[in-house]
Amino acid sequence: MPKLALSGGKPAVTVPPPLWPPITDEDVQAIADAFRRVDVSFPAGGGAQGDFERAFAAHLGRRYCIGMNAGTAALATGVHLSGAGPGDEVIVSPYSWGATMGCILHNNAIPVYADIDPNTFTIDPKSIAAKVTERTKAIVVVHIFGHPCDMDPIMEIARAHDLLVVEDCAQAAGTLYKGRPCGTLGHVAAYSFHAGKNYGAGEGGAALFDDEDLYQRALLYACHITRHEELRGTPLYKYSDSLIPNTRMHGLAAVMALGQLKYLDERTVIRNENTERFTTALSDLPGVEMPWIRPQTEPSFHLLPMKYKADQLGGLPRTAFMAALNAEGVGVGAYVKTPIHLRPAHREHRFYGKGCPWDCPLGVGGYVYKEGDCPVAERRCAEEELDIYWSCAGRECSEWMDQVVAAFRKVVENADQIPHDAVDDGTAYEKAKSRVTEE
């Protein structure tokens, strides 16, 4: 029986994970050409940014797109458009990257946390409905890991209470809900093009809309004054000024995003095929539960979220299991770790200082975030969270996937040899790669 790498054996994974995003010669040439042009500095609705915006809007079938410097800016713009501000509330999941909630705080509004579905880890519509008050202005949903939220009941809640729905699609490029792409289901969609995303362009983001009023108000709020020429002749134009946060997308990021867009559909198909192959290969393995997929959805996983089942491996702590896998060169971790509502900034009301936005005199006060507020999300973080970065959108992933499958089986089959106090100090994965290189 092979010796665990954690105990000095050879790591099971000896090939590097696939590089992401793939950069083609065409991408390099497009960037070089852009350097020689003068239209990458964000002319009014044109140039490289305009080319990208029109193409991405057409790709998703939305009327309007604004390229931005990050998905965070797109999210903050969406919350702003809801009118949320001091004393107002926005409902959101506690299980995500901080930007999903930070966009609420950036508008000096109060995040109210709804729990998640135990199988998809997306926000639970029933929990949303229970959190709506007369102060609620919007709902921010995140298609976490690339699995779509259950949008039909969420939109029903929004219509019943006249709420704006902002979709955080940072991890959901290529994901479908009942045949419709994520980013076309709410009122505002926010995308991120960070290099690690399914649709990666190094950096950048975008906000998308169908409603003309939302689009025009977004231009006024989030774009430099040169872009406001689109508002000339409208009632909003008199407010055009340079007071706004300038969130413009860099021209070179737009060039990169436009180039990568051509391959998004093809790479999504391959990513999903690889996901099915990998999860099927591990479906019978004790201790690890593969992702569940809601009917009538087609996730395109950004991270592959699994559930760890300690009781199936003799009570082996999750930290020890992850340490053993990382030593084999797999590269697993916990994405959220601590639900946002239980982190110090929330529990101590420290963001803008002086307790804002929670203790703003325009609000009702008394906001307390505590354990038990979102039990499903809390249990996921404390006991089950086990995620692997999933950049398998190419045919060249086969050997790496086979070795990762072998590593999972090796660790599970030798689980009784793993010390319960084994902890990854954050270097096990890198050490495994170094050992492979040296040997």
C-alpha positions in Angstrom: 0.0 0.0 0.0 1.5 3.4 -1.0 2.8 5.5 1.9 1.0 8.8 2.5 3.0 11.9 1.4 2.1 13.3 4.8 4.3 10.5 6.3 7.1 10.9 3.8 5.7 9.0 0.8 5.8 10.3 -2.7 2.9 12.7 -3.6 0.3 11.2 -5.9 0.0 14.3 -8.1 3.1 14.7 -10.2 1.8 16.9 -13.0 0.9 20.6 -12.5 -2.7 21.8 -12.6 -3.8 23.3 -15.9 -2.8 26.9 -16.4 -5.7 29.4 -16.3 -6.8 31.3 -18.2 -5.3 30.0 -21.4 -3.7 32.8 -23.4 -3.6 32.4 -27.2 -1.3 34.0 -29.7 -4.3 36.0 -30.8 -4.7 37.4 -27.3 -1.1 38.5 -27.2 -1.4 40.2 -30.7 -4.7 41.9 -29.7 -3.0 43.4 -26.6 0.0 44.5 -28.6 -2.3 46.2 -31.1 -4.2 47.9 -28.3 -0.9 49.4 -27.0 -0.4 51.1 -30.3 -3.9 52.6 -30.3 -5.1 55.7 -28.5 -8.6 54.4 -27.8 -7.9 52.3 -24.8 -8.2 55.2 -22.3 -12.1 54.9 -22.2 -13.5 57.2 -24.8 -17.2 58.0 -24.5 -18.9 54.7 -25.0 -16.4 53.5 -27.6 -13.0 52.1 -28.2 -11.9 48.7 -26.7 -14.4 49.1 -23.8 -17.3 49.8 -26.1 -16.4 46.8 -28.3 -16.4 44.5 -25.3 -19.6 45.9 -23.7 -21.6 45.4 -26.9 -20.3 41.9 -27.4 -20.9 40.8 -23.8 -24.4 42.2 -23.7 -25.2 40.4 -27.0 -23.7 37.2 -25.6 -26.0 37.2 -22.6 -29.0 38.7 -24.5 -29.1 41.8 -22.3 -29.7 45.4 -23.6 -26.9 47.2 -21.7 -23.5 46.5 -20.3 -21.0 48.8 -18.5 -17.4 47.5 -18.3 -15.9 48.2 -14.8 -12.6 47.8 -13.0 -13.9 44.8 -10.9 -16.9 42.8 -10.0 -16.9 44.6 -6.6 -17.7 47.9 -8.4 -20.5 46.3 -10.3 -22.0 44.9 -7.1 -21.8 48.3 -5.3 -23.4 50.0 -8.3 -26.3 47.5 -8.2 -27.0 48.1 -4.6 -26.8 51.9 -5.2 -29.4 51.6 -7.8 -31.8 50.1 -5.3 -31.7 53.3 -3.3 -30.3 51.5 -0.3 -28.5 53.8 2.1 -28.3 54.7 5.8 -31.0 52.8 7.8 -31.9 50.6 4.9 -31.5 46.8 4.7 -30.3 44.5 1.9 -30.8 40.7 2.2 -27.8 38.6 1.3 -26.2 35.2 2.0 -23.4 34.9 4.6 -21.7 32.2 2.6 -19.6 33.9 -0.1 -16.6 36.1 -0.8 -16.7 39.4 1.2 -17.5 41.5 -1.9 -21.0 40.1 -2.0 -21.7 41.7 1.3 -19.2 44.5 1.1 -21.2 46.1 -1.7 -24.0 46.7 0.9 -21.7 48.3 3.4 -20.1 50.5 0.7 -23.6 52.0 0.4 -23.8 52.5 4.1 -26.7 50.1 4.2 -27.2 47.1 6.6 -26.7 43.5 5.5 -29.3 41.1 6.7 -28.3 37.5 6.3 -30.6 34.7 5.0 -29.5 31.1 5.3 -28.4 28.8 2.5 -29.7 25.7 0.9 -27.8 22.7 2.4 -27.2 21.1 -1.0 -26.3 23.9 -3.4 -25.0 26.4 -0.7 -26.9 29.2 -2.5 -29.3 31.5 -0.7 -32.5 29.9 0.5 -35.7 31.7 -0.9 -37.7 30.6 2.2 -35.1 32.3 4.5 -35.2 35.4 2.3 -38.9 35.7 2.7 -38.6 35.5 6.5 -36.1 38.4 6.5 -38.0 41.0 4.5 -39.0 44.1 6.5 -40.3 47.6 5.6 -36.7 48.7 5.5 -35.6 46.1 2.9 -34.5 47.7 -0.4 -32.8 44.9 -2.3 -31.6 41.2 -2.4 -28.1 40.3 -3.5 -27.8 36.7 -4.6 -24.6 34.9 -5.4 -24.4 32.0 -7.7 -21.8 30.5 -5.4 -19.2 28.1 -7.0 -21.1 28.4 -10.3 -24.3 26.8 -9.0 -27.3 29.0 -9.8 -29.6 30.2 -7.1 -33.3 29.2 -7.2 -34.3 32.4 -9.0 -38.0 32.0 -9.7 -39.1 32.1 -6.1 -36.6 34.8 -5.4 -38.0 37.0 -8.1 -41.5 36.4 -6.9 -40.5 37.7 -3.4 -38.9 40.7 -5.1 -42.0 41.5 -7.1 -44.2 41.2 -4.0 -42.1 43.7 -2.1 -40.8 45.9 -4.9 -37.2 44.9 -4.3 -34.2 45.2 -6.7 -32.4 41.9 -7.2 -28.6 42.0 -7.9 -27.0 38.9 -9.2 -23.4 38.2 -8.2 -22.3 36.2 -11.2 -18.5 36.3 -10.5 -18.3 32.5 -10.3 -21.1 31.7 -12.7 -20.0 32.4 -16.3 -21.5 29.7 -18.4 -24.1 28.6 -15.8 -27.7 28.1 -16.8 -31.0 28.2 -14.7 -33.9 26.7 -16.6 -32.2 27.3 -19.9 -31.3 31.0 -19.1 -27.8 32.3 -18.4 -27.1 33.6 -14.9 -26.9 37.3 -15.3 -30.2 37.5 -17.1 -32.5 36.6 -14.2 -32.4 39.6 -11.9 -32.5 43.3 -12.4 -28.8 43.9 -12.3 -26.0 41.4 -13.0 -22.4 41.8 -11.7 -19.6 39.9 -13.3 -15.9 39.6 -12.4 -13.2 38.8 -14.9 -10.4 38.2 -12.3 -7.9 35.7 -13.7 -9.2 32.9 -11.6 -12.8 33.1 -12.8 -14.4 30.9 -15.4 -14.3 33.9 -17.7 -11.0 35.4 -16.7 -9.4 38.4 -18.3 -6.7 39.2 -15.7 -9.0 41.7 -14.0 -12.1 43.8 -14.5 -15.8 43.4 -14.3 -19.1 44.4 -15.8 -22.7 45.4 -14.8 -25.6 44.4 -17.1 -29.2 45.6 -17.3 -32.3 45.5 -19.4 -34.0 48.5 -17.9 -32.9 51.8 -19.5 -33.4 53.8 -16.3 -31.2 51.5 -14.3 -28.5 51.7 -17.0 -28.6 55.5 -17.2 -28.4 55.9 -13.4 -25.5 53.5 -13.4 -23.7 55.6 -15.9 -24.2 58.7 -13.7 -23.0 56.9 -10.6 -20.2 54.7 -11.7 -18.6 56.1 -14.9 -16.3 59.0 -15.6 -17.9 62.3 -16.8 -16.8 61.6 -20.4 -19.2 58.7 -20.5 -22.1 61.0 -19.5 -22.5 62.2 -23.1 -24.9 59.2 -23.5 -27.2 61.0 -21.0 -27.4 64.3 -23.0 -31.0 65.1 -23.6 -32.3 63.1 -20.6 -33.4 64.5 -17.2 -30.3 63.0 -15.6 -27.8 64.9 -17.7 -27.9 68.0 -15.5 -26.4 65.9 -12.6 -23.4 65.0 -14.7 -20.3 65.7 -12.7 -16.9 64.3 -11.7 -18.0 63.6 -8.1 -18.7 59.9 -8.7 -16.4 56.9 -8.0 -14.6 56.3 -11.3 -14.9 52.5 -11.9 -14.0 52.4 -15.6 -12.6 49.2 -17.1 -9.1 49.5 -18.4 -8.8 49.3 -22.1 -6.4 46.4 -22.1 -8.7 44.4 -19.8 -11.5 45.0 -22.2 -9.3 43.7 -25.1 -8.4 40.6 -23.0 -12.1 40.0 -22.0 -13.3 40.3 -25.6 -10.7 37.8 -26.8 -11.6 35.3 -24.0 -15.3 35.7 -24.7 -14.9 33.8 -28.0 -14.0 30.7 -26.2 -16.4 30.9 -23.2 -19.1 28.5 -24.6 -16.6 25.9 -25.8 -14.6 25.9 -22.5 -17.8 25.7 -20.5 -18.8 22.5 -22.3 -15.3 21.0 -21.7 -15.3 22.2 -18.0 -18.7 20.5 -17.4 -17.6 17.3 -19.1 -14.5 17.2 -16.9 -16.6 17.8 -13.8 -18.9 14.9 -14.6 -16.0 12.6 -15.3 -14.2 13.6 -12.0 -17.2 13.5 -9.8 -18.4 10.1 -11.2 -14.9 8.7 -10.5 -15.2 9.7 -6.8 -18.9 9.1 -6.3 -18.4 5.9 -4.4 -15.8 7.2 -2.1 -16.6 7.4 1.6 -15.9 10.6 3.5 -16.5 12.9 0.5 -19.8 13.8 -1.0 -19.8 15.2 -4.5 -21.8 18.3 -5.5 -25.6 18.0 -5.8 -27.1 19.7 -8.8 -30.6 21.2 -8.7 -32.9 19.9 -11.5 -33.3 22.2 -14.5 -30.0 23.8 -13.9 -26.6 23.5 -15.5 -23.8 24.7 -13.2 -20.4 25.5 -14.5 -18.3 25.0 -11.4 -15.6 27.6 -10.6 -14.6 25.7 -7.4 -15.8 22.2 -6.9 -17.6 22.2 -3.6 -17.7 18.9 -1.8 -19.1 17.9 1.6 -16.7 16.3 4.1 -18.2 13.4 6.1 -16.0 12.8 9.2 -18.3 10.1 10.5 -17.5 7.9 7.5 -13.8 8.1 8.2 -13.7 7.2 11.9 -14.2 10.8 13.0 -11.0 12.0 11.3 -11.0 15.8 11.6 -11.5 17.7 8.4 -8.3 19.7 9.0 -6.3 16.5 9.1 -8.0 15.2 5.9 -7.2 18.4 4.0 -3.6 18.3 5.3 -3.1 14.8 3.9 -4.6 15.8 0.5 -2.5 18.9 0.2 0.6 16.9 1.0 -0.4 14.6 -2.0 -0.3 17.7 -4.2 -4.1 18.1 -4.6 -4.7 21.6 -3.4 -7.9 21.6 -1.4 -9.2 24.1 1.1 -12.2 25.8 2.7 -13.4 28.8 0.7 -15.5 30.8 3.1 -14.1 29.3 6.4 -16.2 31.6 8.7 -19.6 32.9 7.6 -19.5 36.6 7.1 -22.0 37.4 9.8 -19.8 35.9 12.4 -16.6 37.7 11.5 -15.3 40.5 13.8 -16.2 43.5 11.5 -19.9 42.5 11.8 -20.1 41.3 15.4 -18.2 44.4 16.6 -19.9 46.8 14.1 -16.6 48.0 12.7 -16.6 49.2 9.1 -16.8 53.0 8.7 -16.2 53.7 12.3 -18.6 55.0 14.9 -20.7 51.9 14.4 -21.9 52.8 10.9 -23.9 51.6 9.2 -25.5 49.4 11.9 -25.9 52.1 14.5 -26.7 55.0 12.1 -29.3 57.3 13.7 -31.4 57.0 10.6 -31.9 53.3 11.3 -33.6 51.2 14.1 -30.3 49.9 15.6 -30.1 46.8 17.7 -28.5 44.7 15.0 -26.7 41.7 16.5 -25.0 38.9 14.5 -24.7 35.7 16.5 -24.2 32.0 16.2 -27.4 30.3 15.2 -28.6 33.1 12.9 -27.8 31.0 9.8 -27.3 27.4 11.0 -26.9 25.7 7.6 -24.1 28.1 6.5 -22.5 27.8 10.0 -22.6 24.0 9.8 -21.1 24.0 6.3 -18.2 26.1 7.4 -17.6 24.3 10.7 -17.9 20.7 9.5 -18.4 20.1 5.8 -16.6 22.7 3.7 -14.1 21.1 1.3 -13.4 22.8 -2.0 -11.0 22.3 -4.9 -10.0 25.0 -7.4 -11.5 23.8 -10.7 -9.8 25.2 -13.8 -10.4 22.1 -15.9 -11.7 23.7 -19.1 -9.3 22.0 -21.5 -8.8 18.5 -22.9 -5.3 18.5 -21.4 -6.7 18.1 -17.9 -7.1 14.3 -18.1 -3.8 13.3 -16.6 -4.1 15.8 -13.7 -7.6 14.7 -13.0 -6.7 11.0 -12.9 -3.9 11.8 -10.5 -6.1 13.9 -8.2 -8.7 11.0 -8.2 -5.9 8.6 -7.2 -4.8 11.0 -4.5 -8.3 11.1 -3.0 -8.5 7.3 -3.0 -5.0 7.0 -1.5 -5.9 9.3 1.4 -9.3 7.7 2.1 -7.9 4.2 2.0 -5.2 5.2 4.4 -7.3 7.4 6.6 -6.6 5.3 9.7 -2.9 6.3 9.3 -3.5 10.1 9.4 -2.8 11.7 12.8 -5.9 13.4 14.0 -3.8 16.4 15.0 -2.3 16.8 11.5 -2.7 20.4 10.4 -1.6 22.1 7.1 0.4 25.2 8.0 -0.4 26.6 4.5 2.7 25.2 2.8 1.9 21.5 2.3 0.6 21.9 -1.2 3.6 24.0 -2.3 6.0 21.6 -0.6 4.4 18.7 -2.6 4.9 20.5 -5.9 8.5 21.2 -4.9 9.2 17.6 -4.1 7.8 16.5 -7.4 10.0 19.0 -9.2 13.1 17.9 -7.3 12.5 14.2 -7.9 
